[in-house]
Amino acid sequence: MSQAIDMDHLRGWIGREEAQVETVTPALIERFEATIGHGLYREPQAAPLAIHWCLAPPAVAPEGLGPDGHPARGGFLPPVPLPRRMWAGGAMTFLQPLKPGDVVTRRSRIADIVHKTGRSGELVFVTVAHDIIAGGEVAVSERQDIVYRPMDAAKPAPVPVEPRVGAHSLSVDATTTLLFRYSALTFNGHRIHYDVDYARSEEGYPGLVVHGPLQATLMLHLAAKLAEARPVATFDYRGVSPLFHGATFTVNANPTENGFDLWCADHQGRTTMQATATF
């Protein structure tokens, strides 16, 4: 049973800030491109879209990690007493491209903490605002939504009767190698992405979980490929259902008046993440 949730205590984290700095190196770009593979969009003279998620991640010694492989709670992020932590979604506004060699500062702030009750029980949403700064200017303005939930909330949503059909579609093999390489790129120690025994026995998933940011990256790159040289201005995405390793999933897009409606779907056609991109 989880501890009682003291929202007054947790909301004391609102306004907390941190900043981290890292350079966009050719080696990082090479590893990013190798990981994304055929889903990659290359823009001349610019670093790949969403590479900022690989920059300056928290570097915590083993004794500073929680049992799930994440940094222990109560540092920058609040000590929410619910065991499952997931990246639920977010939004990005692209103001200027990052370039190879840029020294990038990620300035982060806890913007809000909200307690809700859903079908799976208590939920706590933590909103983090990020400014990705290069050359003294904000390149990407981002909102990140993190959800904390009970341990018994891993049941996937029912498969839809009629899967959506996209005008454009990309197939991706959800291999353990893909998940490992993306975890390494982002220095993400969350064990649900590489430790199948932990994912099954401790968190109740049927397999390894495909990263939300990886799915979002693939959708963003598909939108950029289809945009015909028009730069993506905004990207808003939300997790719908967990996506697991071991099968092929699809990244899909339908054109809209000013961008694209995008989604990822598992091998059964169930939507796992959805997004909108605008020019």
N, C-alpha and C positions, 0 to 999 in steps of 0.2 A: 504494500500500500504506500502511495506517495505521501510526502509530507504535506501539511496544510500550506496553501499558497498565500503568503503574506504580500499582497499587492502594494501596500504602503512601502514596505522594505524594497521590493523590486523596482518600484517607480523612482526610487532614489538614484537609480542608474541613468535615468533620462538626462541627457545633456553631457554625459561622460564622453570624452574624446580621446582619440589616439591618432598618431601619424606614423607612417612607415615609408621608407624610400628604397627604390631599386631601379637599376638601369635596364632598359630594353636592349638586351644583348643579341647579337646575331645567333649565338648558340641557343638562347631561349626561343627565338623565332623558328630556328630549324627544328627544335624538338616539338614545338607547338604544331608546325605544319605537318610533321611526320605523324603526329598523333591524330590529327583531324582527318588527314588522308584525302580521299576523293571528295569529301564534303567541303573542302577549303575554298574560300574566295580570296584571291590575291589582288591587292590594290597596289599599283606601282608607287614606290617611295614611301609606303606606309606600313606600319606593323599590322598584323592581322587583327581583325575585330575580336573583342573579348579576351585578348591576351592580357589585359589588365587583371583578370582573375588569377593569373599565374604570378603576379608581381607582389613581392613583400608579404607573403603569407605569415601568420604567426609561427615563430620558430621556438617551440617549447621543448625543454629537456624531458626525458621519459618520466621523471618523478613529478612533472607538472601536468601529466595527462590524466584524463578520467578513464574509466573502464571501457568507454566506447571508442577510445583513441583520439577524441577531441581534447583540446586544452581544457583543464579542469575549470569549472564554472566559478564565477565570482571575481574574475579579472575585469577585462573590458566588457564582456557580456555578463548579464546578471545571472545569479545563481538560481535559475528556475528549477524547482524541485519536481520536474517531470522528466522521465528517463529518455524519451526519444526526441532527438533534435533533428530537424529537417529544414532544408532550404526550400521554402514554399513558393517563392516567386520574387518578382521585383520589376523594376522599370529603369530604363536608361535613356538619357538624352545625349546624343553625340554632337559635340560642339566643334571639335577639331580632331584630326587623326593623330594617333601616336605614331612616332617614327623610330626607326632603328637608331639606337644611341641616346634616345631621350632618357634623362634622369627623371623618374616619375615619383611623385609623392601621392600616396593615398591617405587622405584626411577623412577620418571616420567619426561619426557621432551617433549615439543612441538617441533616436528621434521619438520613439514611443514604445510603450509596453501595455498590452491589452489582454485582459482575461476574458475568455468566452467559454461557453459550454456547447459542445456539439454532440453528434450521435455517438462518437467514440469516447465521450467524457470531457473532462476539462482540457482546455487548450490555452496556451499563452503565446501570443504573437509579439515578437520583438522586431521593431522596424529600425534599420540602420541606414543612415544617409552617408554616402561616400562622395567625395570629390576626388577625381583622378586628375592630377595637376602636372603639366609639363611646360617648361619654359615660362613659368609664372602664370600660366593661363589654365583654366579648367578645360580639360579635353573631354571628359565624360562626367556627367552628373548622374548619380545612381541612387535608387532606393532598393534595399534588400530586405525581404521579409523572411524571418526565421520563425518556425512554429515548433513549439514543445508540446508533446502529447503523451498520454499514458502508453505503457509498454504493450497493451493488448489492442493497439489500434492499427495493426499491420495488414488487416484483411483487405485485399484489393477490391476495387469496385466491380460490380457485375459487367461482363462483356456486353457492349451495346449490340442490339439486334442487327442493325445495319451500320457497319463502319462507314465513316466519312470517306469520300473519294476526292482526292486533290487533283487540280489541273497539273501540278508539278509534284514529283515524288522522288525521294532519294532513299535507297536501302542501305542500312548499316548493320554490320554484324556485331552484336553485343557480346564480344569475347572478353574473357578474363584479362587478356593482354591489353585491350582498349581501356578497360577500367583501371588496371594497374598503372598504365602510362599516364592517364589523366590525373589519377591521385598523386603520382610523382610530380607531374607538372605543377600542380597546385599545392603541393606539400600537405595534402589532405589525409590525415591519419584516421578518419572515420572508418571503423572496421567493417561496416556493412558493404563497403565497396571492394574489399579484397580478401576478407576472412569469412569464407562461406560457412564454416562451423559456427562462428559467432553470429552471423546474420540469421542463421536458421534456429540455433538453440537459444540465443539470448534475446533477439529482437523479433523472432517469429516470422521472418520472411521466408519464402520458398527458395530464394537464391540471392546472389549478390545484387545490389541495387545500383542501377545506372545513375550517375550523378545528374542532378537537376541542372547545374551549370553546363555540363557537357551537352545535354539535350538543347538547352537554350542557345549555346554556341552554334550548334549545327543548324538550328532554325534561323538564327541571325545570318549565318553565312549563306544559306539558301536564298534568303531574301535579298542579300547583297548581290548574289549572282544574277538573280532575276531582274534586278532594278535597272539594268542597262545604263550603267555609269551614273545613275542618280544616287547620291549618298544617302544611306539610311540616317534619318534624323532622330527617330524615337523607336524604342523597342520595349514592349510591355509583355511579360510572360507570367504564367501561373501553373504550378503543378496540379495535376488532376488525380493521378493514380500512380503508384510505384511502377517502375519499369525494371525488369529483371534480366540478368545475363542468360546466355545460352541459346538465343534465337536471334533472328533478324528483326529489326524494327524499322519503321519508315519515318522520314521527315517530309512533311507535306506542306503545300502552299496553294492557296487560291488568291487570285488578284482581287483587290478592292479598289475603290475610287482613287485613293492616295497611298496605296501600299499593298500589303499582303496580310491575309489571315493565315496563320501557320499553326501546325500541330505535329506532335510526335505520336505514333501509335505502335503498340506492341504487335507481335506476330498474329494475334487474334483480332486485331483491328481496334482494340480498346485505346482510346485517347489517354495518353499519360501526361502530356504537357501541351498547353496551348499558348499562342502568342499573337500579337499584332505588331507589324512594322510599318512605319510611315516614312515617306521621303521628305 
